[in-house]
Each structure stands twice: as structure tokens, then as C-alpha cells.
């Protein structure tokens, strides 16, 4: 009886450990997907913003259409941003917030350039757009680094421990 109880207890502990490992792996994959979607959508929005920014500076006939494409790219980024806010830990959510804010700021300033808003002024819109451009790229890089770090930590935590490890 004692042997059977010990075997059943060990099987139960092994099952729980396996379930926990599977849940951790699933959670890591969900976060990885959210992070990669955000990086992809932010990269696309930045590329579109660069084209719209240049078109606004050059006063090309395509500037208004380029801005419409930017609005759509930013909306797609918004969806990915919400997913990171929902699924990511605080550190990832904060880094995504900074990158998202800079892309949004850039979009707003490009809009001001296009409408040549008297309340903002072209010179200020030029400065703000140029600054948001650089910051958007930097903040996306920062977000990518944070995600890499977080995923590495999760992977190390999720690995099964060898017998005798940690002594």
C-alpha cells in the first residue's frame, strides 16, 4: 500500500509539473506572438510615416494619400498595441506605450504639416515631426530589446530543473 501511494503521489506531482510547464510555454508563445505583431505593425507604420513625412515636406500631390495610408497603418498598430497591453508584463507594456506614443505623435505632426495649421505653425510641426521620427525608431528598438530579455527570462524559468540543480 505504501508503495502504491508513493507511486500515485509521484505521478500526481509529475502531472502537475508537466501541466505547469505546458501552461508556461503557452503563455510565452502568446506573449511572443503579441510582441512580434507589435514590432511588425510598428515597423510598417514607421516606414509609411517616413514616406508620408517626406511627401508632406515636399508638398507632393500624393501627400494627402500618403497620410491616409499612415492613418490606416497607425490603426493597425493600435490593435497590436492593445494586445501587448493585455498580454505583456508591465515592462513590455511600458516599452510598447513609449513606441506607440512616438508613432502617434509623428502621425499627428505630419497631419499638422499637411494642413499647415496656424495654431501650431510649420516650423514647430517640422521640429516635432523630425523629433518623433527619431524617437519612434529608437523606442521600437527599445521595445524589441525588452521583449527579448523578457522572453529569455521566461524560457529559462520554464526549463525543467535537473536533479540536484540548485543545491
JOZI-V415724 format. One record per residue. N is the residue number from 1. RES is the residue in one small letter. OMEGA is omega in whole degrees, 0 to 359 (* if undefined). NEAR is the number of other C-alpha atoms within 10 Angstrom. Layout:
# JOZI-V415724
N:RES:OMEGA:NEAR
N:RES:OMEGA:NEAR
This chain:
# JOZI-V415724
1:x:181:6
2:x:179:7
3:x:179:8
4:x:179:9
5:x:178:10
6:x:179:11
7:x:179:12
8:x:178:12
9:x:179:12
10:x:179:12
11:x:179:12
12:x:179:12
13:x:178:12
14:x:179:12
15:x:179:12
16:x:180:12
17:x:179:13
18:x:178:13
19:x:179:12
20:x:178:13
21:x:179:16
22:x:179:13
23:x:178:13
24:x:179:17
25:x:178:16
26:x:181:12
27:x:178:15
28:x:181:20
29:x:178:13
30:x:179:15
31:x:179:22
32:x:179:19
33:x:179:16
34:x:180:21
35:x:183:27
36:x:177:15
37:x:179:19
38:x:180:27
39:x:180:22
40:x:181:14
41:x:178:21
42:x:178:26
43:x:178:19
44:x:180:17
45:x:179:26
46:x:178:23
47:x:179:15
48:x:179:22
49:x:178:26
50:x:179:19
51:x:180:18
52:x:179:26
53:x:180:27
54:x:179:15
55:x:179:20
56:x:179:24
57:x:183:14
58:x:183:11
59:x:180:13
60:x:178:13
61:x:181:10
62:x:186:13
63:x:181:21
64:x:178:17
65:x:177:13
66:x:179:20
67:x:177:23
68:x:177:14
69:x:177:17
70:x:179:27
71:x:178:19
72:x:179:13
73:x:179:20
74:x:177:23
75:x:177:15
76:x:176:17
77:x:180:24
78:x:179:17
79:x:179:13
80:x:178:24
81:x:180:23
82:x:179:16
83:x:177:19
84:x:178:27
85:x:181:17
86:x:189:13
87:x:187:18
88:x:171:22
89:x:187:13
90:x:182:12
91:x:178:13
92:x:180:23
93:x:179:21
94:x:179:16
95:x:177:22
96:x:180:29
97:x:180:18
98:x:180:18
99:x:180:25
100:x:181:23
101:x:181:16
102:x:177:24
103:x:178:28
104:x:178:22
105:x:179:19
106:x:179:26
107:x:180:26
108:x:181:18
109:x:175:27
110:x:175:29
111:x:178:23
112:x:177:22
113:x:182:22
114:x:182:20
115:x:183:13
116:x:184:16
117:x:178:13
118:x:182:8
119:x:180:8
120:x:182:12
121:x:184:13
122:x:182:17
123:x:179:11
124:x:179:14
125:x:177:21
126:x:180:18
127:x:183:12
128:x:180:17
129:x:179:25
130:x:179:16
131:x:180:15
132:x:178:24
133:x:182:21
134:x:181:13
135:x:180:19
136:x:180:24
137:x:179:18
138:x:182:15
139:x:175:21
140:x:176:24
141:x:178:16
142:x:179:17
143:x:180:24
144:x:179:19
145:x:178:14
146:x:181:19
147:x:178:24
148:x:180:15
149:x:181:13
150:x:180:18
151:x:177:17
152:x:178:13
153:x:180:11
154:x:180:15
155:x:180:13
156:x:179:10
157:x:185:12
158:x:180:16
159:x:177:11
160:x:179:10
161:x:176:10
162:x:176:7
163:x:179:7
164:x:180:6
165:x:176:6
166:x:178:6
167:x:*:4
